[in-house]
């Protein structure tokens, strides 16, 4: 039985062959080897063919020359030419024999066995060449023919150098292919190993996250390759999931906390009315229960609106609208409330503010901002709310601003107040559930916009930045 670590190593190596990287490397390697092999084979066959054709042309030329000698000078002329050329060490092979096969001239001892004189033709045969250390076998290519007097003439060339050259090219082709194959497999395995290691790291991180560690993230090497881009996208998704989970936990905790008090009051009033047995107490308890129920329903309605906006379910309701019309309608609705409190609500809207939006949600978001300004925007100097609603174009964006002259929000709390159920200490004495700005943030997310909280010196300035709808 093999040790566990050996089994694990075998499994890891086996996994390498199943990676997409190795398969792609293998396909590329096969295509590369076939391409290179085809090119080298083409070079080999053309080079070998060229050398063979050159050899044959040389032999033909010499045979033609000897035939011309025979016509001009007869057998003596051929004999003299063969003797003279046989003494040169040019690699040429000659043999002139009698009709009986007796050697008359040439550097070949006898007619090779491969030649059967019936007609002229080409042949190849082995022969021995004398060297300083003895003899060594070579191979020759020759043309043989029978002269009119039945003398046999053999003219050829030593092709050993050509055969060795062709062998070198063939061996180079095979060796190069094997080296490319070995390097390709090794490179594929190495690449697959690195790829598999990174995939395993991502897999381990995902398993850790599935076990409940939402703080875990996919490893990023910093190379900027496709795995890094994938890991970065997954990490952004995990950041969003973690934020949503944290928000869900906070909502669950805050809902439980905020609902506990009104439900406790409802229960206490009902028990008190039952104990008193007075009809007037029953009526008062019921009226107060209805008021508390209305506030609870408002809380749940706001939560549902926020969830719907953040999930994108209302995206199908987006259509071209003029936000300036909505601003005027909201200002007209809330202006009497501001005047009843002794304050003012002024508007400054420059032209059309064409955006792609859900009209109802955008109106609700603006209404929430104005309502907050009425509640918390009282000027310390006058004690009355001073609200200003503006709308204009800044670059490619439509910007809606609701500002007041109240106490404002400290810079460190501006992002915090956009969360659910967040109420600052100075606002806890006022009615509300801490969901107004959360709904505004959710609506802006649905519209690919931004909520910016700025200092109004004094007071708070809330900007809604929405992408402007470009004219067709």
MITOR-751855 format. One record per residue (C-alpha): residue in one letter; residue number from 1; x, y, z. Coordinates in pm, 1 decimal, decimal comma. Layout:
<recs>
REC   r     k         xx         yy         zz
REC   A   NUM          X          Y          Z
...
</recs>
This chain:
<recs>
REC   r     k         xx         yy         zz
REC   X     1        0,0        0,0        0,0
REC   X     2      148,3      334,7     -105,6
REC   X     3      183,6      616,4      146,1
REC   X     4      -92,3      882,9      143,2
REC   X     5      136,2     1155,9       20,0
REC   X     6      242,3      945,6     -280,4
REC   X     7     -122,0      884,2     -367,6
REC   X     8     -187,4     1257,4     -335,4
REC   X     9      109,0     1335,9     -563,3
REC   X    10      -12,1     1086,5     -822,5
REC   X    11     -358,0     1241,2     -807,2
REC   X    12     -210,9     1592,3     -849,2
REC   X    13       -2,6     1483,6    -1148,0
REC   X    14     -304,5     1310,1    -1301,3
REC   X    15     -507,8     1629,5    -1255,0
REC   X    16     -249,0     1816,8    -1461,2
REC   X    17     -344,1     1618,5    -1770,3
REC   X    18     -710,4     1712,1    -1724,6
REC   X    19     -658,2     2089,1    -1710,8
REC   X    20     -773,4     2303,6    -2001,2
REC   X    21     -426,6     2463,0    -2010,8
REC   X    22     -259,5     2126,1    -2072,6
REC   X    23     -514,5     2035,0    -2338,9
REC   X    24     -464,0     2369,0    -2513,4
REC   X    25      -85,8     2325,1    -2488,4
REC   X    26     -116,3     1974,4    -2631,1
REC   X    27     -328,7     2094,1    -2923,1
REC   X    28      -87,6     2380,3    -2990,4
REC   X    29      207,4     2141,1    -2965,0
REC   X    30       52,8     1896,2    -3213,0
REC   X    31      -23,4     2175,8    -3458,4
REC   X    32      328,6     2317,4    -3410,4
REC   X    33      500,0     1981,1    -3460,7
REC   X    34      289,4     1901,4    -3767,3
REC   X    35      365,4     2244,0    -3914,1
REC   X    36      738,5     2228,3    -3843,1
REC   X    37      752,8     1863,4    -3952,6
REC   X    38      580,3     1945,7    -4278,6
REC   X    39      819,9     2235,4    -4343,6
REC   X    40     1131,1     2027,6    -4261,9
REC   X    41     1002,2     1732,9    -4464,6
REC   X    42      942,3     1965,1    -4758,9
REC   X    43     1296,4     2100,9    -4727,0
REC   X    44     1435,1     1745,7    -4695,7
REC   X    45     1258,1     1604,0    -4999,6
REC   X    46     1336,8     1908,2    -5213,1
REC   X    47     1703,8     1912,4    -5109,1
REC   X    48     1747,3     1538,2    -5161,4
REC   X    49     1562,9     1557,4    -5493,5
REC   X    50     1775,5     1849,7    -5608,9
REC   X    51     2100,0     1668,1    -5527,4
REC   X    52     1975,1     1352,1    -5701,9
REC   X    53     1873,8     1546,8    -6012,2
REC   X    54     2210,8     1722,9    -6022,9
REC   X    55     2389,8     1386,9    -5998,3
REC   X    56     2177,7     1235,4    -6275,7
REC   X    57     2235,8     1538,8    -6499,1
REC   X    58     2612,8     1510,5    -6446,5
REC   X    59     2609,5     1139,1    -6533,2
REC   X    60     2393,4     1198,5    -6842,1
REC   X    61     2633,0     1470,3    -6958,1
REC   X    62     2934,6     1235,8    -6923,6
REC   X    63     2754,0      949,1    -7099,7
REC   X    64     2662,3     1185,2    -7382,8
REC   X    65     3024,6     1300,9    -7405,9
REC   X    66     3154,1      944,2    -7426,8
REC   X    67     2892,3      860,4    -7690,8
REC   X    68     3017,3     1155,1    -7896,0
REC   X    69     3375,0     1025,3    -7856,6
REC   X    70     3265,5      683,5    -7982,3
REC   X    71     3108,0      833,2    -8293,7
REC   X    72     3412,5     1047,9    -8368,0
REC   X    73     3707,9      830,2    -8264,5
REC   X    74     3555,0      491,8    -8210,3
REC   X    75     3637,2      254,8    -7928,4
REC   X    76     3991,8      385,9    -7893,0
REC   X    77     3864,2      735,6    -7826,6
REC   X    78     3628,8      610,5    -7555,7
REC   X    79     3907,2      397,9    -7404,8
REC   X    80     4146,2      691,6    -7395,3
REC   X    81     3886,6      922,5    -7238,1
REC   X    82     3786,2      667,3    -6972,9
REC   X    83     4151,3      606,6    -6877,6
REC   X    84     4218,1      979,1    -6848,9
REC   X    85     3906,6     1056,9    -6642,1
REC   X    86     3948,9      756,1    -6415,8
REC   X    87     4276,8      896,3    -6287,9
REC   X    88     4101,0     1206,8    -6146,4
REC   X    89     3974,5     1190,6    -5789,1
REC   X    90     3651,4     1368,6    -5867,6
REC   X    91     3413,6     1106,2    -5733,8
REC   X    92     3323,4      984,2    -6082,7
REC   X    93     3306,6      611,0    -6157,7
REC   X    94     3392,7      456,8    -6496,1
REC   X    95     3416,0      107,4    -6635,3
REC   X    96     3465,5      -12,6    -6992,9
REC   X    97     3463,1     -389,9    -7052,5
REC   X    98     3490,6     -632,0    -7340,9
REC   X    99     3181,7     -821,0    -7452,5
REC   X   100     3301,9    -1102,0    -7226,0
REC   X   101     3305,9     -867,7    -6924,2
REC   X   102     3682,7     -825,6    -6899,2
REC   X   103     3780,6     -482,8    -6767,3
REC   X   104     3949,8     -264,9    -7030,5
REC   X   105     3963,3       71,3    -6844,0
REC   X   106     3810,0      256,0    -6551,7
REC   X   107     3835,2      285,1    -6174,2
REC   X   108     3575,2       13,3    -6111,7
REC   X   109     3712,3     -340,1    -6083,2
REC   X   110     3423,0     -527,7    -6241,0
REC   X   111     3062,8     -494,6    -6349,3
REC   X   112     2845,9     -486,5    -6034,5
REC   X   113     2610,1     -777,3    -5978,0
REC   X   114     2316,4     -535,1    -5976,5
REC   X   115     2369,5     -472,8    -6349,8
REC   X   116     2217,3     -722,7    -6589,5
REC   X   117     2299,5     -606,4    -6941,1
REC   X   118     1983,2     -635,3    -7139,7
REC   X   119     1919,7     -266,9    -7199,2
REC   X   120     2045,2       70,0    -7081,6
REC   X   121     1932,6      189,1    -6740,3
REC   X   122     1999,5      337,8    -6397,7
REC   X   123     2120,9      145,0    -6095,1
REC   X   124     2270,8      188,3    -5752,0
REC   X   125     2527,1      -45,0    -5604,1
REC   X   126     2782,3      -65,6    -5320,7
REC   X   127     3155,4      -48,5    -5380,1
REC   X   128     3473,3      -11,2    -5175,9
REC   X   129     3689,3      301,2    -5171,9
REC   X   130     4054,7      291,9    -5073,2
REC   X   131     4152,4      524,0    -4786,9
REC   X   132     4468,1      585,0    -4581,3
REC   X   133     4343,1      335,5    -4323,7
REC   X   134     4220,0       69,4    -4568,6
REC   X   135     3888,2       54,2    -4748,9
REC   X   136     3539,5      172,7    -4661,0
REC   X   137     3206,9       91,0    -4822,4
REC   X   138     3041,7      356,2    -5035,7
REC   X   139     2741,7      360,8    -5264,3
REC   X   140     2729,3      469,7    -5623,2
REC   X   141     2461,9      569,4    -5868,9
REC   X   142     2540,0      482,3    -6229,0
REC   X   143     2408,0      457,6    -6581,2
REC   X   144     2503,2      152,2    -6783,8
REC   X   145     2473,1       86,7    -7158,2
REC   X   146     2605,9     -149,0    -7424,0
REC   X   147     2809,7        9,6    -7701,2
REC   X   148     2758,9      -98,8    -8066,4
REC   X   149     3051,4     -340,7    -8042,4
REC   X   150     2887,4     -509,4    -7740,6
REC   X   151     3135,6     -341,0    -7508,0
REC   X   152     2977,4     -243,8    -7174,2
REC   X   153     3012,0      114,7    -7049,9
REC   X   154     2929,0      210,2    -6688,2
REC   X   155     2936,5      578,2    -6585,8
REC   X   156     2842,0      682,3    -6231,3
REC   X   157     2904,6      900,7    -5928,7
REC   X   158     2992,1      832,8    -5567,7
REC   X   159     2675,8      938,7    -5379,8
REC   X   160     2797,5      856,8    -5028,4
REC   X   161     2833,8     1225,7    -4933,7
REC   X   162     2484,8     1293,6    -5066,5
REC   X   163     2343,1     1000,6    -4866,2
REC   X   164     2520,2     1119,8    -4551,6
REC   X   165     2384,9     1470,9    -4604,6
REC   X   166     2032,3     1334,1    -4649,5
REC   X   167     2078,9     1121,8    -4335,8
REC   X   168     2188,8     1428,6    -4138,1
REC   X   169     1879,7     1618,8    -4251,2
REC   X   170     1655,1     1322,0    -4167,8
REC   X   171     1811,4     1275,5    -3824,4
REC   X   172     1784,7     1648,2    -3760,8
REC   X   173     1415,7     1633,7    -3851,8
REC   X   174     1351,0     1343,4    -3614,7
REC   X   175     1566,4     1484,1    -3333,2
REC   X   176     1414,7     1830,5    -3362,8
REC   X   177     1065,0     1684,4    -3354,5
REC   X   178     1146,3     1479,6    -3043,3
REC   X   179     1305,1     1780,6    -2869,8
REC   X   180     1005,6     1998,9    -2956,0
REC   X   181      775,4     1723,8    -2828,8
REC   X   182      966,5     1690,4    -2500,8
REC   X   183      988,2     2066,9    -2447,5
REC   X   184      622,0     2109,0    -2539,2
REC   X   185      505,7     1842,5    -2296,1
REC   X   186      733,3     1979,9    -2024,1
REC   X   187      617,5     2335,4    -2088,0
REC   X   188      255,2     2223,0    -2094,3
REC   X   189      295,3     2040,4    -1763,9
REC   X   190      473,9     2337,4    -1605,3
REC   X   191      212,3     2583,5    -1729,4
REC   X   192      -68,2     2351,4    -1622,6
REC   X   193       91,7     2310,2    -1280,5
REC   X   194      106,9     2686,2    -1224,1
REC   X   195     -245,3     2729,5    -1358,7
REC   X   196     -375,4     2442,2    -1146,2
REC   X   197     -205,1     2583,1     -836,7
REC   X   198     -384,2     2915,5     -884,0
REC   X   199     -716,4     2744,3     -958,2
REC   X   200     -672,5     2529,9     -645,4
REC   X   201     -605,6     2846,5     -443,4
REC   X   202     -928,8     3000,6     -577,5
REC   X   203    -1113,2     2674,8     -505,9
REC   X   204     -980,2     2662,4     -148,1
REC   X   205    -1080,9     3025,3      -93,0
REC   X   206    -1431,3     2959,4     -228,3
REC   X   207    -1472,0     2654,8       -4,0
REC   X   208    -1362,1     2859,6      295,8
REC   X   209    -1621,3     3123,4      204,7
REC   X   210    -1890,3     2856,7      162,3
REC   X   211    -1809,6     2733,7      512,6
REC   X   212    -1910,3     3076,4      643,7
REC   X   213    -1593,5     3287,0      631,2
REC   X   214    -1736,1     3580,7      436,1
REC   X   215    -1417,5     3781,0      494,1
REC   X   216    -1221,8     3542,6      269,4
REC   X   217    -1119,6     3661,8      -75,9
REC   X   218     -981,0     3510,3     -393,3
REC   X   219     -599,8     3537,3     -422,6
REC   X   220     -474,8     3794,2     -673,2
REC   X   221     -118,6     3751,7     -805,4
REC   X   222      -90,9     4101,4     -948,5
REC   X   223       -3,6     3979,9    -1300,4
REC   X   224     -317,7     4127,1    -1454,2
REC   X   225     -395,0     3807,3    -1647,0
REC   X   226     -737,4     3649,0    -1694,1
REC   X   227     -724,2     3468,6    -1358,6
REC   X   228     -641,1     3792,9    -1179,3
REC   X   229     -927,5     3968,6    -1356,6
REC   X   230    -1160,4     3682,7    -1264,7
REC   X   231    -1041,3     3686,5     -902,0
REC   X   232    -1084,7     4065,5     -883,9
REC   X   233    -1439,8     4040,5    -1021,1
REC   X   234    -1521,9     3763,3     -774,2
REC   X   235    -1376,1     3970,0     -489,6
REC   X   236    -1592,6     4266,0     -587,4
REC   X   237    -1892,7     4035,0     -592,6
REC   X   238    -1794,0     3898,1     -249,6
REC   X   239    -1755,5     4253,0     -117,3
REC   X   240    -2107,3     4326,2     -234,2
REC   X   241    -2239,6     4001,3      -84,3
REC   X   242    -2064,6     4075,4      244,9
REC   X   243    -2212,8     4425,1      249,5
REC   X   244    -2557,3     4284,7      177,9
REC   X   245    -2520,7     4016,4      444,5
REC   X   246    -2397,1     4271,5      695,7
REC   X   247    -2685,8     4498,6      600,8
REC   X   248    -2928,8     4209,7      637,5
REC   X   249    -2793,1     4130,4      982,1
REC   X   250    -2814,5     4496,0     1080,3
REC   X   251    -3166,3     4521,6      940,7
REC   X   252    -3274,1     4208,9     1127,3
REC   X   253    -3123,4     4340,4     1447,8
REC   X   254    -3261,0     4691,5     1399,2
REC   X   255    -3604,9     4570,2     1297,9
REC   X   256    -3621,2     4349,8     1605,9
REC   X   257    -3504,6     4638,3     1824,2
REC   X   258    -3729,3     4904,0     1667,0
REC   X   259    -4037,3     4684,6     1661,6
REC   X   260    -3994,0     4562,3     2016,3
REC   X   261    -4077,5     4900,5     2171,8
REC   X   262    -4403,1     4975,0     1981,2
REC   X   263    -4521,5     4614,1     2018,5
REC   X   264    -4447,8     4631,2     2391,1
REC   X   265    -4647,6     4956,6     2413,7
REC   X   266    -4939,1     4801,6     2224,6
REC   X   267    -4938,0     4500,0     2456,2
REC   X   268    -4912,9     4717,1     2770,2
REC   X   269    -5201,1     4943,4     2662,4
REC   X   270    -5420,0     4644,8     2576,2
REC   X   271    -5349,8     4479,7     2913,0
REC   X   272    -5409,3     4809,4     3095,6
REC   X   273    -5744,9     4860,1     2918,4
REC   X   274    -5851,1     4505,1     2997,1
REC   X   275    -5761,9     4549,2     3363,1
REC   X   276    -5951,2     4880,0     3394,8
REC   X   277    -6267,0     4749,6     3228,8
REC   X   278    -6366,8     5108,8     3139,1
REC   X   279    -6514,9     5158,7     2793,0
REC   X   280    -6327,0     5485,8     2738,9
REC   X   281    -5994,6     5309,7     2806,0
REC   X   282    -6083,1     5048,4     2544,3
REC   X   283    -6140,8     5316,5     2284,0
REC   X   284    -5821,3     5505,8     2370,4
REC   X   285    -5619,8     5181,6     2360,9
REC   X   286    -5760,3     5094,8     2020,4
REC   X   287    -5684,3     5441,0     1881,2
REC   X   288    -5327,6     5429,4     2009,8
REC   X   289    -5290,1     5074,3     1872,8
REC   X   290    -5401,1     5195,8     1530,0
REC   X   291    -5146,6     5480,6     1544,7
REC   X   292    -4866,1     5240,0     1640,0
REC   X   293    -4977,8     4998,2     1365,5
REC   X   294    -4965,3     5278,1     1108,2
REC   X   295    -4607,7     5359,1     1208,0
REC   X   296    -4515,0     4990,2     1189,3
REC   X   297    -4671,5     4962,8      844,2
REC   X   298    -4479,0     5270,7      732,0
REC   X   299    -4157,3     5107,6      851,6
REC   X   300    -4230,0     4785,8      663,3
REC   X   301    -4335,7     4976,6      351,7
REC   X   302    -4009,3     5173,6      359,6
REC   X   303    -3807,3     4853,3      405,9
REC   X   304    -3982,9     4688,4      113,3
REC   X   305    -3924,8     4995,5     -105,8
REC   X   306    -3554,9     4999,3      -16,6
REC   X   307    -3518,2     4625,0      -83,6
REC   X   308    -3700,7     4657,3     -414,2
REC   X   309    -3485,5     4952,8     -524,1
REC   X   310    -3155,4     4790,5     -420,7
REC   X   311    -3241,1     4457,7     -587,9
REC   X   312    -3315,6     4628,6     -919,7
REC   X   313    -3670,1     4493,1     -942,3
REC   X   314    -3798,2     4839,6    -1035,7
REC   X   315    -3552,4     4877,6    -1325,1
REC   X   316    -3818,0     4779,4    -1577,6
REC   X   317    -4011,5     5091,0    -1472,1
REC   X   318    -3734,4     5326,7    -1585,0
REC   X   319    -3847,0     5566,1    -1855,0
REC   X   320    -3760,3     5915,6    -1977,6
REC   X   321    -3893,7     6176,4    -1733,8
REC   X   322    -3835,4     6543,7    -1668,0
REC   X   323    -3706,7     6565,8    -1310,5
REC   X   324    -3778,2     6941,6    -1313,0
REC   X   325    -4152,5     6865,8    -1323,0
REC   X   326    -4117,0     6630,5    -1024,9
REC   X   327    -3920,1     6894,2     -832,5
REC   X   328    -4189,7     7154,3     -890,2
REC   X   329    -4463,8     6912,2     -783,1
REC   X   330    -4280,5     6814,7     -461,6
REC   X   331    -4201,9     7180,3     -381,7
REC   X   332    -4566,4     7276,6     -438,3
REC   X   333    -4677,3     6994,9     -207,6
REC   X   334    -4441,4     7078,8       80,8
REC   X   335    -4438,0     7459,1       57,7
REC   X   336    -4755,4     7497,6      273,2
REC   X   337    -4602,6     7275,7      543,0
REC   X   338    -4291,1     7495,5      552,3
REC   X   339    -4503,0     7809,9      578,3
REC   X   340    -4715,5     7653,7      855,2
REC   X   341    -4393,9     7610,7     1055,4
REC   X   342    -4299,2     7973,1      991,6
REC   X   343    -4028,0     7884,6      744,4
REC   X   344    -3981,9     7892,9      368,8
REC   X   345    -3922,3     7660,2       76,0
REC   X   346    -3764,5     7819,3     -230,7
REC   X   347    -3687,5     7664,0     -567,9
REC   X   348    -3433,5     7738,4     -838,4
REC   X   349    -3480,6     7500,4    -1130,6
REC   X   350    -3306,6     7582,3    -1458,6
REC   X   351    -3483,2     7429,5    -1758,6
REC   X   352    -3555,0     7064,7    -1826,9
REC   X   353    -3381,8     6785,3    -1637,2
REC   X   354    -3437,4     6487,9    -1864,9
REC   X   355    -3331,8     6161,2    -1701,1
REC   X   356    -3421,5     5794,2    -1727,6
REC   X   357    -3595,8     5713,1    -1401,6
REC   X   358    -3881,0     5550,3    -1216,2
REC   X   359    -4103,4     5852,5    -1163,7
REC   X   360    -4266,5     5728,0     -842,9
REC   X   361    -3939,7     5627,2     -672,8
REC   X   362    -3760,2     5947,3     -776,1
REC   X   363    -4049,7     6155,5     -640,4
REC   X   364    -4042,0     5957,8     -316,2
REC   X   365    -3666,6     6011,8     -279,2
REC   X   366    -3699,1     6388,3     -328,4
REC   X   367    -3996,6     6396,6      -91,5
REC   X   368    -3789,7     6218,3      174,8
REC   X   369    -3515,9     6480,7      145,1
REC   X   370    -3762,0     6768,8      175,2
REC   X   371    -3940,5     6597,7      465,3
REC   X   372    -3607,9     6551,6      646,3
REC   X   373    -3524,6     6917,1      585,4
REC   X   374    -3859,0     7018,3      739,6
REC   X   375    -3795,7     6800,0     1045,2
REC   X   376    -3429,0     6869,2     1109,8
REC   X   377    -3347,9     7180,3      903,7
REC   X   378    -3461,1     7451,3     1148,0
REC   X   379    -3220,1     7743,2     1144,2
REC   X   380    -3060,1     7796,4     1488,2
REC   X   381    -3088,7     8171,6     1429,4
REC   X   382    -3459,3     8189,8     1340,0
REC   X   383    -3586,6     7858,0     1471,1
REC   X   384    -3773,0     7799,1     1142,6
REC   X   385    -3686,8     7575,0      846,7
REC   X   386    -3521,5     7745,3      550,9
REC   X   387    -3520,6     7501,2      259,5
REC   X   388    -3388,5     7551,9      -91,3
REC   X   389    -3454,8     7306,5     -376,7
REC   X   390    -3248,4     7346,3     -693,9
REC   X   391    -3202,9     7153,7    -1018,1
REC   X   392    -2953,9     7200,8    -1296,5
REC   X   393    -2714,1     7042,2    -1544,4
REC   X   394    -2348,8     6976,0    -1460,4
REC   X   395    -2162,8     6818,2    -1751,4
REC   X   396    -2338,6     6493,0    -1844,1
REC   X   397    -2534,4     6478,9    -1518,9
REC   X   398    -2858,0     6621,6    -1387,0
REC   X   399    -2805,0     6744,2    -1029,6
REC   X   400    -3089,8     6788,2     -779,8
REC   X   401    -3005,0     6962,8     -451,7
REC   X   402    -3205,8     6995,3     -130,6
REC   X   403    -3039,0     7217,5      129,5
REC   X   404    -3134,5     7355,3      468,7
REC   X   405    -2989,0     7580,7      743,3
REC   X   406    -3012,0     7336,9     1030,4
REC   X   407    -2743,9     7174,9     1240,5
REC   X   408    -2619,7     6959,6      948,4
REC   X   409    -2441,7     6626,3      971,0
REC   X   410    -2081,7     6581,8     1080,3
REC   X   411    -1848,1     6462,3      798,4
REC   X   412    -1774,3     6134,6      977,3
REC   X   413    -2148,7     6055,7      998,5
REC   X   414    -2248,9     6135,0      640,1
REC   X   415    -2203,0     5784,2      502,0
REC   X   416    -2339,9     5629,9      819,2
REC   X   417    -2674,8     5811,0      796,1
REC   X   418    -2738,9     5647,8      456,3
REC   X   419    -2771,9     5310,6      629,3
REC   X   420    -3098,5     5165,3      754,4
REC   X   421    -3238,2     5263,7     1096,0
REC   X   422    -2956,3     5510,2     1162,5
REC   X   423    -3072,7     5812,5     1362,3
REC   X   424    -2832,5     6063,8     1510,5
REC   X   425    -2871,2     6162,3     1875,0
REC   X   426    -3023,3     6504,0     1801,6
REC   X   427    -3295,5     6346,5     1582,8
REC   X   428    -3415,1     6079,5     1823,4
REC   X   429    -3666,5     6317,9     1982,7
REC   X   430    -3840,1     6359,1     1645,1
REC   X   431    -4076,7     6104,9     1485,2
REC   X   432    -3918,3     5877,6     1225,8
REC   X   433    -3772,5     5533,7     1163,7
REC   X   434    -3428,1     5612,4     1020,8
REC   X   435    -3513,3     5480,6      672,5
REC   X   436    -3559,6     5804,7      475,3
REC   X   437    -3202,8     5849,1      354,2
REC   X   438    -3162,3     5471,4      310,6
REC   X   439    -3446,2     5477,6       62,0
REC   X   440    -3283,8     5772,7     -117,7
REC   X   441    -2955,1     5579,1     -142,8
REC   X   442    -3139,1     5271,6     -274,8
REC   X   443    -3321,7     5476,3     -538,5
REC   X   444    -2996,7     5636,5     -655,1
REC   X   445    -2833,6     5292,4     -681,6
REC   X   446    -3123,7     5176,6     -898,9
REC   X   447    -3074,0     5480,3    -1126,3
REC   X   448    -2691,1     5447,7    -1140,2
REC   X   449    -2672,4     5779,1     -958,3
REC   X   450    -2503,2     5914,8     -645,2
REC   X   451    -2606,7     6066,1     -313,8
REC   X   452    -2364,9     6332,0     -191,6
REC   X   453    -2394,5     6492,5      152,6
REC   X   454    -2213,8     6824,8      181,1
REC   X   455    -2184,0     7111,3      427,5
REC   X   456    -2416,9     7403,9      352,9
REC   X   457    -2242,1     7635,2      603,5
REC   X   458    -2453,5     7606,7      817,1
REC   X   459    -2686,0     7319,6      744,0
REC   X   460    -2685,9     7018,1      517,6
REC   X   461    -2682,2     7004,8      139,5
REC   X   462    -2789,5     6675,2      -20,8
REC   X   463    -2713,0     6628,3     -391,3
REC   X   464    -2873,0     6366,4     -615,1
REC   X   465    -2654,4     6315,0     -922,7
REC   X   466    -2827,8     6132,6    -1209,0
REC   X   467    -2701,1     6051,7    -1560,0
REC   X   468    -2864,2     6295,2    -1799,2
REC   X   469    -3070,2     6149,9    -2081,9
REC   X   470    -2899,7     6255,3    -2403,5
REC   X   471    -3114,2     6382,0    -2688,3
REC   X   472    -3157,9     6133,3    -2971,9
</recs>
